[in-house]
Amino acid sequence: MLICLSTACISAVAQTRQSKKPAPAKRQQVLVKRINQGALRVYKTFVRQSERTITVDCELNELLEDLLLAADGLTDSRYIRHNLVVVMQIASDIEQELLALDVSADMIMAWSRLHADLDRLAKMNGMKWSETVITDQLIATLVSDIDNISTRVNAELSPLQPISATTYANLPELLSSFRSSAQELSNDCGEKLHGRIEVVRNHARAINVSLKECVISSALQHNWKLLTSRLEELVRLYSLDSLELDQGPSEKIADLRR
């Protein structure tokens, strides 16, 4: 009788502990619901911010609307991995836009929470940001964009008014290294690609320092900021992959702008 009673008590304790921890499917449902609510919160925060500004970033507005639609597709568990790929790719595009813009603290907080939930859902499904977002097509587009913007900067070098003669002399060399390192991106994958992207990002940072000492057109300045934001985001994707499931993103939007 005592043995049976002990067994029953142990079984009851085990069941109580299990009941406190939701099953994976249930946790995923809760997380998906939170992601949908978070996507709506981010969109409404963006709309409120836009009402206080003269110009509205149409591209970011479209991306946020796309995210709302794509996040709704996560509710169908049969196709969650397929739909999650779409959501993660859109989220990465939004991150790049946010890095290049001045957004409110409310927007940063709302986005950080949503992104953290997306990261949890990705890890629950065994998906990596770098493998999901960084495709061959993305790399090809990136290489082409780097080549084009390098050509544009070179074209503006003569009318530029550098504060420092040394800066002016170094820019062509920096741009040449930047373009050459970008061409190598198509030849690598995995961790080697990670290393290559970091090299390209570092070249971009060096060029950015020099460009700040020059007078450049507003259009070129805008395009350059978008490109460098994209490189920062790609490097960050690998950092996200290295985090544990319950660990939050270590880099925030505000930190990456420095």
QUIDAHU-V220592 format. One record per backbone hydrogen bond with DSSP energy under -1.0 kcal/mol. NH is the residue of the N-H (numbers start at 1). CO is the residue of the C=O. If there is no record, write none. Layout:
# QUIDAHU-V220592
NH | CO
NH | CO
This chain:
# QUIDAHU-V220592
5 | 1
6 | 2
7 | 3
8 | 4
9 | 5
10 | 6
11 | 7
12 | 8
13 | 9
14 | 10
15 | 11
16 | 12
17 | 13
18 | 14
19 | 15
20 | 16
27 | 23
28 | 24
29 | 25
30 | 26
31 | 27
32 | 28
33 | 29
34 | 30
35 | 31
36 | 32
37 | 33
38 | 34
39 | 35
40 | 36
41 | 37
42 | 38
43 | 39
44 | 40
45 | 41
46 | 42
47 | 43
48 | 44
49 | 45
50 | 46
51 | 47
52 | 49
53 | 50
58 | 56
61 | 57
62 | 58
63 | 59
64 | 60
65 | 61
66 | 62
67 | 63
68 | 64
69 | 65
70 | 66
71 | 67
72 | 68
74 | 71
75 | 72
76 | 73
77 | 75
79 | 76
83 | 79
84 | 80
85 | 81
86 | 82
87 | 83
88 | 84
89 | 85
90 | 86
91 | 87
92 | 88
93 | 89
94 | 90
95 | 91
96 | 92
97 | 93
98 | 94
99 | 95
100 | 96
108 | 104
109 | 105
110 | 106
111 | 107
112 | 108
113 | 109
114 | 110
115 | 111
116 | 112
117 | 113
118 | 114
119 | 115
120 | 116
121 | 117
122 | 118
123 | 119
124 | 120
125 | 121
126 | 123
127 | 122
132 | 128
133 | 129
134 | 130
135 | 133
139 | 135
140 | 136
141 | 137
142 | 138
143 | 139
144 | 140
145 | 141
146 | 142
147 | 143
148 | 144
149 | 145
150 | 146
151 | 147
152 | 148
153 | 149
154 | 150
155 | 151
156 | 152
160 | 156
163 | 213
168 | 164
169 | 165
170 | 166
171 | 167
174 | 170
175 | 171
176 | 172
177 | 173
178 | 174
179 | 175
180 | 176
181 | 177
182 | 178
183 | 179
185 | 182
187 | 184
188 | 185
192 | 189
194 | 190
195 | 191
196 | 192
197 | 193
198 | 194
199 | 195
200 | 196
201 | 197
202 | 198
203 | 199
204 | 200
205 | 201
206 | 202
207 | 203
208 | 204
209 | 205
210 | 206
211 | 207
212 | 208
213 | 210
214 | 211
221 | 217
222 | 218
223 | 219
224 | 220
225 | 221
226 | 222
227 | 223
228 | 224
229 | 225
230 | 226
231 | 227
232 | 228
233 | 229
234 | 230
235 | 231
236 | 232
237 | 233
239 | 235
240 | 236
241 | 237
243 | 240
247 | 244
256 | 252
257 | 253
258 | 255
